[in-house]
Amino acid sequence: MRTEVVRQASVAGVALVLGLAVAACGGDDRKNETDTVAPVVTATEAPEFASPTLQAIKRRGRLNCGVHEGLVGFAYTDNRGEWRGFDADFCRALAAAVLGSPNAVRFVPLTSSQRFDALRSGRIDVLWRATSWTMSREISEGVRFAGINYYDGQGFLVRRALDLASAAELNGARVCVQRETTSELNAADFFRARNIEYRPVVTANEEAARNAYAREDCDAFSADISALAAARTLLPNPEQHAILPDVISKEPLGPAVKRGDESWTSIVRWTLNALVLAEELGVTAGNAEQLARESRDPQIRRLLGAEGDLGASMGLSKDWAKNAIEATGNYGEIFNRNIGPDSSLDLARGLNAQWKARPGGLIYALPIR
């Protein structure tokens, strides 16, 4: 009997050990399963939309806008000393959006070598100076680009007397370019890639390059095509000069701001987009007030502040976009008046046509809602 009891106890002990082992293995499996479950993420509030730059502008009562020191069609002073041009009008529109008046702006003329330092030092609030958006600039210059308001490309201005059909025929030519610009780098890339010999004539600024070309210190002047069109109008006999058909680069031009104030970047970006969207929706400087009162289109009502409260979310007035549009007109009005058919440059819309135009371009507004 005792032997039987001992035998049963031994069997029970083995069963107990096996049970514990299985339980232990099962526990490890459950532990591993628990470890692979994604942690629960709790909702967090979005950071407050606050801009130190906007606060400084409001205290000052004026927007400081960096512009070209003198480029016909884009930023230049007229006979009365008033700033005019495509970029100058965007500065005025931004001042109207932020401060309610297109006149609350101080224009700061800058050379290409001064422009980014002026942003970093706080001398200007925004740079609207025919500046190309490039990777190296956004990474190393301490700036952020807020959008694109003109799609350009680099070309070559030459004398018709040279009878050239392409820039590939400029072998051995002297080519004027501006120092510390993408134009200088692009020209070097173009000739190097084609194994063409050329001699760069590097100048301090656009005016110096144009003057050197006029003196025949160089055979060709290479810059953004819009700048070449402006330079040609200032030469003694514009009809004796031609812009070659070659477009050797992509030059997306737009406003830049100092890195570190994301909210201010957004304000500049959405002001630009408001002017683009206004053209899409048929809102002009002349009809904005009436459409704000009478339009039933939700997009127009949101844009003009008749519906919603998008302005307040950025620290601006309810009618911030309406103020900008009434100050300078929509994108198309700004283009036509300064560099399009109503100007001495008479540049075609081309890539700068609205996306749904015929033929279509690249100008496309982000949704304002």
HUPEGI-V624737 format. One record per pair of residues at least 6 apart in sequence whose C-alpha atoms are under 6 Angstrom apart, sorted by sequence separation. I is the first residue (numbers start at 1). J is the second residue. D is the distance in Angstrom with one decimal. If there is no record, write none. Layout:
I,J,D / I,J,D
This chain:
57,63,5.8 / 70,76,4.5 / 77,83,4.4 / 96,102,4.5 / 118,124,5.9 / 138,144,5.6 / 203,209,5.5 / 232,238,5.3 / 301,307,5.3 / 302,308,6.0 / 311,317,5.2 / 336,342,5.4 / 337,343,5.8 / 339,345,5.3 / 340,346,4.5 / 355,361,4.7 / 68,75,5.7 / 76,83,5.5 / 77,84,5.9 / 95,102,5.3 / 177,184,5.5 / 311,318,4.7 / 339,346,5.8 / 340,347,4.8 / 353,360,6.0 / 354,361,5.2 / 355,362,5.3 / 76,84,5.5 / 339,347,5.8 / 353,361,4.2 / 355,363,5.5 / 75,84,5.6 / 93,102,6.0 / 95,104,5.8 / 352,361,5.4 / 354,363,4.7 / 355,364,5.6 / 75,85,4.6 / 92,102,4.4 / 95,105,6.0 / 351,361,4.4 / 352,362,5.8 / 353,363,5.9 / 74,85,4.1 / 351,362,5.4 / 352,363,5.6 / 73,85,4.8 / 74,86,4.4 / 75,87,5.9 / 292,304,5.7 / 74,87,5.1 / 75,88,5.5 / 305,318,5.2 / 292,306,5.7 / 305,319,4.7 / 304,319,5.7 / 304,321,5.9 / 304,322,4.9 / 179,202,5.7 / 178,202,5.6 / 179,203,5.7 / 171,196,5.5 / 172,197,5.0 / 173,198,5.1 / 174,199,4.7 / 175,200,5.0 / 176,201,4.5 / 177,202,5.1 / 178,203,4.9 / 179,204,5.5 / 171,197,5.4 / 172,198,4.5 / 174,200,5.8 / 175,201,5.6 / 176,202,5.9 / 178,204,5.9 / 171,198,6.0 / 178,205,5.3 / 63,95,5.9 / 176,209,5.7 / 69,109,4.3 / 183,223,5.4 / 285,325,5.5 / 64,105,5.9 / 67,108,6.0 / 68,109,5.4 / 69,110,5.4 / 87,128,5.8 / 285,326,4.1 / 62,104,4.8 / 63,105,4.5 / 64,106,4.9 / 65,107,5.1 / 66,108,4.7 / 67,109,5.0 / 68,110,5.6 / 176,218,5.9 / 62,105,5.2 / 65,108,5.9 / 66,109,5.9 / 175,218,5.4 / 174,218,4.7 / 175,219,5.9 / 285,329,4.4 / 174,219,5.2 / 175,220,4.8 / 176,221,4.7 / 177,222,5.6 / 284,329,5.4 / 173,219,6.0 / 175,221,5.6 / 284,330,5.6 / 279,330,5.4 / 278,330,5.5 / 275,330,4.7 / 276,331,5.1 / 275,331,5.1 / 66,124,5.9 / 65,124,5.6 / 64,124,4.8 / 64,125,5.3 / 65,126,5.2 / 66,127,4.5 / 67,128,5.4 / 68,129,5.1 / 65,127,5.9 / 66,128,5.8 / 67,129,4.5 / 158,220,4.8 / 157,220,5.5 / 157,221,5.1 / 156,221,5.6 / 156,222,4.5 / 155,222,5.7 / 155,223,5.9 / 154,223,5.3 / 154,224,4.1 / 155,225,5.4 / 153,224,5.4 / 154,225,5.4 / 153,225,6.0 / 160,240,5.6 / 160,241,5.2 / 159,241,4.4 / 160,242,5.9 / 158,241,5.7 / 158,242,5.6 / 157,242,5.7 / 157,243,4.5 / 156,243,5.6 / 156,244,5.6 / 277,365,5.2 / 276,365,5.5 / 155,246,5.9 / 155,247,5.1 / 273,365,5.3 / 154,247,5.5 / 153,247,5.8 / 154,248,5.5 / 154,249,5.4 / 153,249,5.1 / 153,250,4.7 / 153,251,4.9 / 152,251,4.8 / 152,252,6.0 / 151,252,4.7 / 150,253,5.1 / 148,252,6.0 / 148,253,5.5 / 149,254,5.2 / 148,254,4.3 / 147,254,5.6 / 146,255,5.8 / 145,255,5.8 / 146,256,5.9 / 145,256,4.3 / 144,256,5.5 / 144,257,5.3 / 143,257,5.6 / 143,258,4.6 / 144,259,5.4 / 143,259,4.6 / 142,259,5.4 / 132,251,5.3 / 133,252,5.7 / 146,265,5.6 / 132,252,5.2 / 132,253,4.5 / 131,253,5.1 / 147,269,5.8 / 130,253,5.5 / 146,269,4.8 / 128,255,4.7 / 127,255,5.5 / 127,256,5.1 / 126,256,5.9 / 126,257,4.9 / 120,258,5.8 / 119,258,5.5 / 72,230,5.3 / 51,263,5.2 / 51,264,5.6 / 97,320,4.4 / 97,321,5.9 / 102,327,5.8 / 97,323,5.6 / 96,323,5.5 / 97,324,5.0 / 96,324,5.1 / 93,324,4.4 / 93,327,5.9 / 86,338,5.4 / 85,338,5.3 / 73,338,5.2 / 73,339,5.3
